[in-house]
């Protein structure tokens, strides 16, 4: 399955993929631990697929959202995780420019 993002919702995890949504048992912490090269934490309740993260969008209310490839959802990036997300995006741009 091609995952776009995972969001914790009560005791389930919602898995957003190009064809819809799937509810599964599990924890974000487990996914983050098992797939660190594939998933990036953007909020305490959200992990995004690194391959789908295009950039960030600042909203008028001051919040920042993730722009994701082939996805209309724009999950919120928490202030706590914002610096790490920006750092990762910069590193990806540098590595793409070097190619």
Backbone atoms as SQL, in Angstrom:
CREATE TABLE atoms (id INTEGER PRIMARY KEY, chain TEXT, resi INTEGER, resn TEXT, atom TEXT, x REAL, y REAL, z REAL);
INSERT INTO atoms VALUES
  (1, 'A', 1, 'UNK', 'N', 0.841, -1.182, 0.000),
  (2, 'A', 1, 'UNK', 'CA', 0.000, 0.000, 0.000),
  (3, 'A', 1, 'UNK', 'C', 0.884, 1.243, 0.000),
  (4, 'A', 2, 'UNK', 'N', 0.496, 2.221, -0.760),
  (5, 'A', 2, 'UNK', 'CA', 1.229, 3.480, -0.870),
  (6, 'A', 2, 'UNK', 'C', 0.670, 4.473, 0.146),
  (7, 'A', 3, 'UNK', 'N', 1.328, 4.608, 1.284),
  (8, 'A', 3, 'UNK', 'CA', 0.857, 5.453, 2.380),
  (9, 'A', 3, 'UNK', 'C', 1.195, 6.918, 2.117),
  (10, 'A', 4, 'UNK', 'N', 0.233, 7.793, 2.370),
  (11, 'A', 4, 'UNK', 'CA', 0.460, 9.238, 2.285),
  (12, 'A', 4, 'UNK', 'C', 0.751, 9.776, 3.682),
  (13, 'A', 5, 'UNK', 'N', -0.112, 9.461, 4.643),
  (14, 'A', 5, 'UNK', 'CA', 0.145, 9.834, 6.035),
  (15, 'A', 5, 'UNK', 'C', -0.627, 8.922, 6.974),
  (16, 'A', 6, 'UNK', 'N', -0.204, 8.923, 8.230),
  (17, 'A', 6, 'UNK', 'CA', -0.869, 8.165, 9.298),
  (18, 'A', 6, 'UNK', 'C', -1.253, 9.152, 10.388),
  (19, 'A', 7, 'UNK', 'N', -2.455, 9.002, 10.911),
  (20, 'A', 7, 'UNK', 'CA', -2.916, 9.891, 11.974),
  (21, 'A', 7, 'UNK', 'C', -3.528, 9.070, 13.101),
  (22, 'A', 8, 'UNK', 'N', -3.079, 9.326, 14.313),
  (23, 'A', 8, 'UNK', 'CA', -3.640, 8.651, 15.484),
  (24, 'A', 8, 'UNK', 'C', -5.026, 9.213, 15.748),
  (25, 'A', 9, 'UNK', 'N', -5.953, 8.299, 16.002),
  (26, 'A', 9, 'UNK', 'CA', -7.332, 8.688, 16.252),
  (27, 'A', 9, 'UNK', 'C', -7.879, 7.771, 17.333),
  (28, 'A', 10, 'UNK', 'N', -7.871, 8.262, 18.578),
  (29, 'A', 10, 'UNK', 'CA', -8.267, 7.455, 19.728),
  (30, 'A', 10, 'UNK', 'C', -7.328, 6.260, 19.834),
  (31, 'A', 11, 'UNK', 'N', -7.869, 5.042, 19.752),
  (32, 'A', 11, 'UNK', 'CA', -6.996, 3.871, 19.884),
  (33, 'A', 11, 'UNK', 'C', -6.669, 3.235, 18.531),
  (34, 'A', 12, 'UNK', 'N', -7.015, 3.911, 17.446),
  (35, 'A', 12, 'UNK', 'CA', -6.735, 3.427, 16.100),
  (36, 'A', 12, 'UNK', 'C', -5.795, 4.382, 15.378),
  (37, 'A', 13, 'UNK', 'N', -5.270, 3.907, 14.258),
  (38, 'A', 13, 'UNK', 'CA', -4.476, 4.752, 13.379),
  (39, 'A', 13, 'UNK', 'C', -5.191, 4.792, 12.035),
  (40, 'A', 14, 'UNK', 'N', -5.439, 5.994, 11.547),
  (41, 'A', 14, 'UNK', 'CA', -6.007, 6.170, 10.211),
  (42, 'A', 14, 'UNK', 'C', -4.852, 6.224, 9.226),
  (43, 'A', 15, 'UNK', 'N', -4.905, 5.368, 8.229),
  (44, 'A', 15, 'UNK', 'CA', -3.882, 5.339, 7.188),
  (45, 'A', 15, 'UNK', 'C', -4.495, 5.938, 5.943),
  (46, 'A', 16, 'UNK', 'N', -3.988, 7.082, 5.531),
  (47, 'A', 16, 'UNK', 'CA', -4.468, 7.732, 4.316),
  (48, 'A', 16, 'UNK', 'C', -3.589, 7.251, 3.161),
  (49, 'A', 17, 'UNK', 'N', -4.231, 6.763, 2.113),
  (50, 'A', 17, 'UNK', 'CA', -3.524, 6.299, 0.923),
  (51, 'A', 17, 'UNK', 'C', -4.262, 6.849, -0.293),
  (52, 'A', 18, 'UNK', 'N', -3.681, 6.762, -1.485),
  (53, 'A', 18, 'UNK', 'CA', -4.312, 7.383, -2.661),
  (54, 'A', 18, 'UNK', 'C', -5.742, 6.936, -2.948),
  (55, 'A', 19, 'UNK', 'N', -6.108, 5.746, -2.495),
  (56, 'A', 19, 'UNK', 'CA', -7.453, 5.246, -2.773),
  (57, 'A', 19, 'UNK', 'C', -8.432, 5.418, -1.625),
  (58, 'A', 20, 'UNK', 'N', -8.009, 6.059, -0.544),
  (59, 'A', 20, 'UNK', 'CA', -8.925, 6.268, 0.561),
  (60, 'A', 20, 'UNK', 'C', -8.284, 6.206, 1.920),
  (61, 'A', 21, 'UNK', 'N', -9.036, 5.678, 2.864),
  (62, 'A', 21, 'UNK', 'CA', -8.619, 5.660, 4.262),
  (63, 'A', 21, 'UNK', 'C', -8.829, 4.264, 4.828),
  (64, 'A', 22, 'UNK', 'N', -7.919, 3.859, 5.707),
  (65, 'A', 22, 'UNK', 'CA', -7.989, 2.553, 6.337),
  (66, 'A', 22, 'UNK', 'C', -7.734, 2.733, 7.823),
  (67, 'A', 23, 'UNK', 'N', -8.545, 2.111, 8.664),
  (68, 'A', 23, 'UNK', 'CA', -8.337, 2.147, 10.113),
  (69, 'A', 23, 'UNK', 'C', -7.646, 0.865, 10.541),
  (70, 'A', 24, 'UNK', 'N', -6.573, 1.007, 11.330),
  (71, 'A', 24, 'UNK', 'CA', -5.841, -0.159, 11.802),
  (72, 'A', 24, 'UNK', 'C', -5.533, -0.007, 13.285),
  (73, 'A', 25, 'UNK', 'N', -5.289, -1.131, 13.934),
  (74, 'A', 25, 'UNK', 'CA', -4.799, -1.114, 15.308),
  (75, 'A', 25, 'UNK', 'C', -3.303, -0.837, 15.258),
  (76, 'A', 26, 'UNK', 'N', -2.797, -0.173, 16.256),
  (77, 'A', 26, 'UNK', 'CA', -1.366, 0.094, 16.300),
  (78, 'A', 26, 'UNK', 'C', -1.097, 1.452, 16.886),
  (79, 'A', 27, 'UNK', 'N', 0.170, 1.787, 16.914),
  (80, 'A', 27, 'UNK', 'CA', 0.554, 3.101, 17.430),
  (81, 'A', 27, 'UNK', 'C', 1.501, 3.778, 16.457),
  (82, 'A', 28, 'UNK', 'N', 1.437, 5.093, 16.428),
  (83, 'A', 28, 'UNK', 'CA', 2.357, 5.843, 15.574),
  (84, 'A', 28, 'UNK', 'C', 3.802, 5.587, 15.973),
  (85, 'A', 29, 'UNK', 'N', 4.030, 5.450, 17.256),
  (86, 'A', 29, 'UNK', 'CA', 5.387, 5.214, 17.749),
  (87, 'A', 29, 'UNK', 'C', 5.989, 3.950, 17.123),
  (88, 'A', 30, 'UNK', 'N', 5.180, 2.913, 16.993),
  (89, 'A', 30, 'UNK', 'CA', 5.652, 1.671, 16.387),
  (90, 'A', 30, 'UNK', 'C', 5.997, 1.885, 14.916),
  (91, 'A', 31, 'UNK', 'N', 5.131, 2.568, 14.179),
  (92, 'A', 31, 'UNK', 'CA', 5.407, 2.848, 12.768),
  (93, 'A', 31, 'UNK', 'C', 6.656, 3.716, 12.618),
  (94, 'A', 32, 'UNK', 'N', 6.772, 4.716, 13.471),
  (95, 'A', 32, 'UNK', 'CA', 7.927, 5.613, 13.418),
  (96, 'A', 32, 'UNK', 'C', 9.214, 4.840, 13.699),
  (97, 'A', 33, 'UNK', 'N', 9.177, 3.928, 14.649),
  (98, 'A', 33, 'UNK', 'CA', 10.349, 3.126, 14.997),
  (99, 'A', 33, 'UNK', 'C', 10.694, 2.124, 13.888),
  (100, 'A', 34, 'UNK', 'N', 9.672, 1.491, 13.313),
  (101, 'A', 34, 'UNK', 'CA', 9.901, 0.450, 12.317),
  (102, 'A', 34, 'UNK', 'C', 10.230, 0.982, 10.926),
  (103, 'A', 35, 'UNK', 'N', 9.821, 2.210, 10.631),
  (104, 'A', 35, 'UNK', 'CA', 10.025, 2.774, 9.295),
  (105, 'A', 35, 'UNK', 'C', 10.596, 4.196, 9.344),
  (106, 'A', 36, 'UNK', 'N', 11.720, 4.398, 10.025),
  (107, 'A', 36, 'UNK', 'CA', 12.250, 5.763, 10.185),
  (108, 'A', 36, 'UNK', 'C', 12.680, 6.423, 8.876),
  (109, 'A', 37, 'UNK', 'N', 13.080, 5.636, 7.888),
  (110, 'A', 37, 'UNK', 'CA', 13.491, 6.214, 6.612),
  (111, 'A', 37, 'UNK', 'C', 12.310, 6.559, 5.719),
  (112, 'A', 38, 'UNK', 'N', 11.138, 6.042, 6.055),
  (113, 'A', 38, 'UNK', 'CA', 9.953, 6.264, 5.224),
  (114, 'A', 38, 'UNK', 'C', 8.989, 7.289, 5.796),
  (115, 'A', 39, 'UNK', 'N', 8.968, 7.421, 7.121),
  (116, 'A', 39, 'UNK', 'CA', 7.976, 8.278, 7.776),
  (117, 'A', 39, 'UNK', 'C', 8.635, 9.381, 8.587),
  (118, 'A', 40, 'UNK', 'N', 8.004, 10.533, 8.597),
  (119, 'A', 40, 'UNK', 'CA', 8.489, 11.697, 9.335),
  (120, 'A', 40, 'UNK', 'C', 7.366, 12.203, 10.232),
  (121, 'A', 41, 'UNK', 'N', 7.666, 12.411, 11.501),
  (122, 'A', 41, 'UNK', 'CA', 6.661, 12.936, 12.429),
  (123, 'A', 41, 'UNK', 'C', 6.527, 14.443, 12.223),
  (124, 'A', 42, 'UNK', 'N', 5.274, 14.879, 12.031),
  (125, 'A', 42, 'UNK', 'CA', 5.012, 16.310, 11.876),
  (126, 'A', 42, 'UNK', 'C', 4.156, 16.856, 13.019),
  (127, 'A', 43, 'UNK', 'N', 3.574, 15.960, 13.781),
  (128, 'A', 43, 'UNK', 'CA', 2.693, 16.332, 14.886),
  (129, 'A', 43, 'UNK', 'C', 2.626, 15.128, 15.817),
  (130, 'A', 44, 'UNK', 'N', 2.255, 15.335, 17.049),
  (131, 'A', 44, 'UNK', 'CA', 2.189, 14.193, 17.974),
  (132, 'A', 44, 'UNK', 'C', 1.213, 13.138, 17.491),
  (133, 'A', 45, 'UNK', 'N', 0.252, 13.533, 16.644),
  (134, 'A', 45, 'UNK', 'CA', -0.718, 12.564, 16.151),
  (135, 'A', 45, 'UNK', 'C', -0.593, 12.259, 14.659),
  (136, 'A', 46, 'UNK', 'N', 0.495, 12.704, 14.005),
  (137, 'A', 46, 'UNK', 'CA', 0.590, 12.517, 12.557),
  (138, 'A', 46, 'UNK', 'C', 2.015, 12.206, 12.096),
  (139, 'A', 47, 'UNK', 'N', 2.116, 11.191, 11.249),
  (140, 'A', 47, 'UNK', 'CA', 3.345, 10.875, 10.521),
  (141, 'A', 47, 'UNK', 'C', 3.024, 11.001, 9.039),
  (142, 'A', 48, 'UNK', 'N', 3.963, 11.539, 8.252),
  (143, 'A', 48, 'UNK', 'CA', 3.766, 11.620, 6.804),
  (144, 'A', 48, 'UNK', 'C', 4.838, 10.785, 6.118),
  (145, 'A', 49, 'UNK', 'N', 4.503, 10.311, 4.925),
  (146, 'A', 49, 'UNK', 'CA', 5.480, 9.605, 4.113),
  (147, 'A', 49, 'UNK', 'C', 6.477, 10.650, 3.598),
  (148, 'A', 50, 'UNK', 'N', 7.740, 10.425, 3.849),
  (149, 'A', 50, 'UNK', 'CA', 8.776, 11.374, 3.412),
  (150, 'A', 50, 'UNK', 'C', 8.697, 11.608, 1.907),
  (151, 'A', 51, 'UNK', 'N', 8.399, 10.552, 1.154),
  (152, 'A', 51, 'UNK', 'CA', 8.342, 10.660, -0.308),
  (153, 'A', 51, 'UNK', 'C', 7.174, 11.515, -0.794),
  (154, 'A', 52, 'UNK', 'N', 6.199, 11.776, 0.070),
  (155, 'A', 52, 'UNK', 'CA', 5.015, 12.566, -0.300),
  (156, 'A', 52, 'UNK', 'C', 5.082, 14.023, 0.163),
  (157, 'A', 53, 'UNK', 'N', 6.048, 14.349, 1.007),
  (158, 'A', 53, 'UNK', 'CA', 6.121, 15.700, 1.566),
  (159, 'A', 53, 'UNK', 'C', 6.756, 16.656, 0.556),
  (160, 'A', 54, 'UNK', 'N', 5.959, 17.591, 0.063),
  (161, 'A', 54, 'UNK', 'CA', 6.413, 18.549, -0.942),
  (162, 'A', 54, 'UNK', 'C', 6.909, 19.852, -0.338),
  (163, 'A', 55, 'UNK', 'N', 6.293, 20.276, 0.739),
  (164, 'A', 55, 'UNK', 'CA', 6.656, 21.551, 1.331),
  (165, 'A', 55, 'UNK', 'C', 5.706, 21.912, 2.458),
  (166, 'A', 56, 'UNK', 'N', 5.803, 23.166, 2.867),
  (167, 'A', 56, 'UNK', 'CA', 4.995, 23.680, 3.968),
  (168, 'A', 56, 'UNK', 'C', 4.214, 24.895, 3.513),
  (169, 'A', 57, 'UNK', 'N', 3.078, 25.112, 4.137),
  (170, 'A', 57, 'UNK', 'CA', 2.249, 26.268, 3.828),
  (171, 'A', 57, 'UNK', 'C', 1.867, 26.958, 5.126),
  (172, 'A', 58, 'UNK', 'N', 2.159, 28.234, 5.199),
  (173, 'A', 58, 'UNK', 'CA', 1.797, 29.030, 6.371),
  (174, 'A', 58, 'UNK', 'C', 0.372, 29.525, 6.186),
  (175, 'A', 59, 'UNK', 'N', -0.451, 29.367, 7.183),
  (176, 'A', 59, 'UNK', 'CA', -1.850, 29.784, 7.134),
  (177, 'A', 59, 'UNK', 'C', -2.011, 31.157, 7.784),
  (178, 'A', 60, 'UNK', 'N', -3.071, 31.877, 7.431),
  (179, 'A', 60, 'UNK', 'CA', -3.311, 33.201, 8.018),
  (180, 'A', 60, 'UNK', 'C', -3.400, 33.187, 9.548),
  (181, 'A', 61, 'UNK', 'N', -3.845, 32.060, 10.112),
  (182, 'A', 61, 'UNK', 'CA', -3.963, 31.987, 11.570),
  (183, 'A', 61, 'UNK', 'C', -2.624, 31.700, 12.258),
  (184, 'A', 62, 'UNK', 'N', -1.544, 31.572, 11.456),
  (185, 'A', 62, 'UNK', 'CA', -0.216, 31.336, 12.014),
  (186, 'A', 62, 'UNK', 'C', 0.195, 29.881, 12.045),
  (187, 'A', 63, 'UNK', 'N', -0.720, 28.976, 11.766),
  (188, 'A', 63, 'UNK', 'CA', -0.372, 27.551, 11.755),
  (189, 'A', 63, 'UNK', 'C', 0.368, 27.209, 10.459),
  (190, 'A', 64, 'UNK', 'N', 1.049, 26.087, 10.477),
  (191, 'A', 64, 'UNK', 'CA', 1.772, 25.603, 9.310),
  (192, 'A', 64, 'UNK', 'C', 1.249, 24.229, 8.956),
  (193, 'A', 65, 'UNK', 'N', 1.014, 24.007, 7.668),
  (194, 'A', 65, 'UNK', 'CA', 0.490, 22.732, 7.196),
  (195, 'A', 65, 'UNK', 'C', 1.455, 22.095, 6.206),
  (196, 'A', 66, 'UNK', 'N', 1.386, 20.784, 6.123),
  (197, 'A', 66, 'UNK', 'CA', 2.210, 20.023, 5.190),
  (198, 'A', 66, 'UNK', 'C', 1.493, 19.910, 3.847),
  (199, 'A', 67, 'UNK', 'N', 2.225, 20.157, 2.776),
  (200, 'A', 67, 'UNK', 'CA', 1.708, 19.959, 1.429),
  (201, 'A', 67, 'UNK', 'C', 2.187, 18.588, 0.968),
  (202, 'A', 68, 'UNK', 'N', 1.238, 17.744, 0.576),
  (203, 'A', 68, 'UNK', 'CA', 1.549, 16.356, 0.257),
  (204, 'A', 68, 'UNK', 'C', 1.209, 16.040, -1.194),
  (205, 'A', 69, 'UNK', 'N', 2.053, 15.269, -1.831),
  (206, 'A', 69, 'UNK', 'CA', 1.872, 14.859, -3.213),
  (207, 'A', 69, 'UNK', 'C', 0.606, 14.026, -3.360),
  (208, 'A', 70, 'UNK', 'N', -0.214, 14.370, -4.358),
  (209, 'A', 70, 'UNK', 'CA', -1.440, 13.634, -4.676),
  (210, 'A', 70, 'UNK', 'C', -2.404, 13.519, -3.504),
  (211, 'A', 71, 'UNK', 'N', -2.478, 14.578, -2.693),
  (212, 'A', 71, 'UNK', 'CA', -3.359, 14.547, -1.526),
  (213, 'A', 71, 'UNK', 'C', -3.887, 15.962, -1.276),
  (214, 'A', 72, 'UNK', 'N', -5.197, 16.078, -1.139),
  (215, 'A', 72, 'UNK', 'CA', -5.802, 17.378, -0.859),
  (216, 'A', 72, 'UNK', 'C', -5.749, 17.745, 0.612),
  (217, 'A', 73, 'UNK', 'N', -5.546, 16.748, 1.477),
  (218, 'A', 73, 'UNK', 'CA', -5.423, 17.020, 2.912),
  (219, 'A', 73, 'UNK', 'C', -4.119, 17.768, 3.173),
  (220, 'A', 74, 'UNK', 'N', -4.175, 18.673, 4.122),
  (221, 'A', 74, 'UNK', 'CA', -2.973, 19.411, 4.533),
  (222, 'A', 74, 'UNK', 'C', -2.849, 19.302, 6.045),
  (223, 'A', 75, 'UNK', 'N', -2.238, 18.224, 6.534),
  (224, 'A', 75, 'UNK', 'CA', -2.116, 18.032, 7.976),
  (225, 'A', 75, 'UNK', 'C', -1.299, 19.145, 8.633),
  (226, 'A', 76, 'UNK', 'N', -1.683, 19.502, 9.829),
  (227, 'A', 76, 'UNK', 'CA', -0.997, 20.552, 10.585),
  (228, 'A', 76, 'UNK', 'C', 0.357, 20.034, 11.075),
  (229, 'A', 77, 'UNK', 'N', 1.361, 20.895, 10.957),
  (230, 'A', 77, 'UNK', 'CA', 2.693, 20.622, 11.509),
  (231, 'A', 77, 'UNK', 'C', 2.767, 21.368, 12.834),
  (232, 'A', 78, 'UNK', 'N', 3.047, 20.653, 13.898),
  (233, 'A', 78, 'UNK', 'CA', 3.099, 21.313, 15.209),
  (234, 'A', 78, 'UNK', 'C', 4.350, 22.169, 15.325),
  (235, 'A', 79, 'UNK', 'N', 4.282, 23.172, 16.174),
  (236, 'A', 79, 'UNK', 'CA', 5.459, 24.034, 16.406),
  (237, 'A', 79, 'UNK', 'C', 6.632, 23.218, 16.923),
  (238, 'A', 80, 'UNK', 'N', 6.331, 22.209, 17.713),
  (239, 'A', 80, 'UNK', 'CA', 7.376, 21.353, 18.270),
  (240, 'A', 80, 'UNK', 'C', 8.170, 20.612, 17.193),
  (241, 'A', 81, 'UNK', 'N', 7.511, 20.204, 16.100),
  (242, 'A', 81, 'UNK', 'CA', 8.160, 19.430, 15.045),
  (243, 'A', 81, 'UNK', 'C', 8.550, 20.258, 13.827),
  (244, 'A', 82, 'UNK', 'N', 8.181, 21.530, 13.813),
  (245, 'A', 82, 'UNK', 'CA', 8.392, 22.368, 12.640),
  (246, 'A', 82, 'UNK', 'C', 9.862, 22.505, 12.250),
  (247, 'A', 83, 'UNK', 'N', 10.743, 22.717, 13.204),
  (248, 'A', 83, 'UNK', 'CA', 12.166, 22.892, 12.881),
  (249, 'A', 83, 'UNK', 'C', 12.741, 21.638, 12.230),
  (250, 'A', 84, 'UNK', 'N', 12.388, 20.475, 12.744),
  (251, 'A', 84, 'UNK', 'CA', 12.887, 19.224, 12.174),
  (252, 'A', 84, 'UNK', 'C', 12.349, 18.998, 10.770),
  (253, 'A', 85, 'UNK', 'N', 11.083, 19.312, 10.547),
  (254, 'A', 85, 'UNK', 'CA', 10.482, 19.160, 9.211),
  (255, 'A', 85, 'UNK', 'C', 11.172, 20.106, 8.233),
  (256, 'A', 86, 'UNK', 'N', 11.393, 21.344, 8.636),
  (257, 'A', 86, 'UNK', 'CA', 12.096, 22.298, 7.762),
  (258, 'A', 86, 'UNK', 'C', 13.506, 21.827, 7.455),
  (259, 'A', 87, 'UNK', 'N', 14.201, 21.314, 8.454),
  (260, 'A', 87, 'UNK', 'CA', 15.565, 20.821, 8.267),
  (261, 'A', 87, 'UNK', 'C', 15.574, 19.666, 7.256),
  (262, 'A', 88, 'UNK', 'N', 14.641, 18.758, 7.404),
  (263, 'A', 88, 'UNK', 'CA', 14.572, 17.628, 6.479),
  (264, 'A', 88, 'UNK', 'C', 14.282, 18.097, 5.051),
  (265, 'A', 89, 'UNK', 'N', 13.366, 19.054, 4.892),
  (266, 'A', 89, 'UNK', 'CA', 13.056, 19.583, 3.558),
  (267, 'A', 89, 'UNK', 'C', 14.275, 20.257, 2.933),
  (268, 'A', 90, 'UNK', 'N', 15.026, 21.020, 3.739),
  (269, 'A', 90, 'UNK', 'CA', 16.249, 21.662, 3.225),
  (270, 'A', 90, 'UNK', 'C', 17.261, 20.623, 2.757),
  (271, 'A', 91, 'UNK', 'N', 17.451, 19.579, 3.558),
  (272, 'A', 91, 'UNK', 'CA', 18.394, 18.524, 3.187),
  (273, 'A', 91, 'UNK', 'C', 17.965, 17.835, 1.898),
  (274, 'A', 92, 'UNK', 'N', 16.672, 17.605, 1.730),
  (275, 'A', 92, 'UNK', 'CA', 16.181, 16.973, 0.511),
  (276, 'A', 92, 'UNK', 'C', 16.403, 17.867, -0.703),
  (277, 'A', 93, 'UNK', 'N', 16.177, 19.159, -0.532),
  (278, 'A', 93, 'UNK', 'CA', 16.405, 20.090, -1.654),
  (279, 'A', 93, 'UNK', 'C', 17.871, 20.129, -2.031),
  (280, 'A', 94, 'UNK', 'N', 18.753, 20.144, -1.011),
  (281, 'A', 94, 'UNK', 'CA', 20.191, 20.148, -1.296),
  (282, 'A', 94, 'UNK', 'C', 20.607, 18.889, -2.039),
  (283, 'A', 95, 'UNK', 'N', 20.134, 17.754, -1.589),
  (284, 'A', 95, 'UNK', 'CA', 20.522, 16.495, -2.255),
  (285, 'A', 95, 'UNK', 'C', 19.956, 16.417, -3.658),
  (286, 'A', 96, 'UNK', 'N', 18.759, 16.973, -3.891),
  (287, 'A', 96, 'UNK', 'CA', 18.190, 16.998, -5.241),
  (288, 'A', 96, 'UNK', 'C', 18.953, 17.966, -6.134),
  (289, 'A', 97, 'UNK', 'N', 19.417, 19.094, -5.593),
  (290, 'A', 97, 'UNK', 'CA', 20.194, 20.056, -6.368),
  (291, 'A', 97, 'UNK', 'C', 21.561, 19.499, -6.738),
  (292, 'A', 98, 'UNK', 'N', 22.105, 18.659, -5.882),
  (293, 'A', 98, 'UNK', 'CA', 23.425, 18.083, -6.117),
  (294, 'A', 98, 'UNK', 'C', 23.405, 17.031, -7.224),
  (295, 'A', 99, 'UNK', 'N', 22.239, 16.481, -7.491),
  (296, 'A', 99, 'UNK', 'CA', 22.139, 15.413, -8.509),
  (297, 'A', 99, 'UNK', 'C', 22.211, 15.940, -9.896);
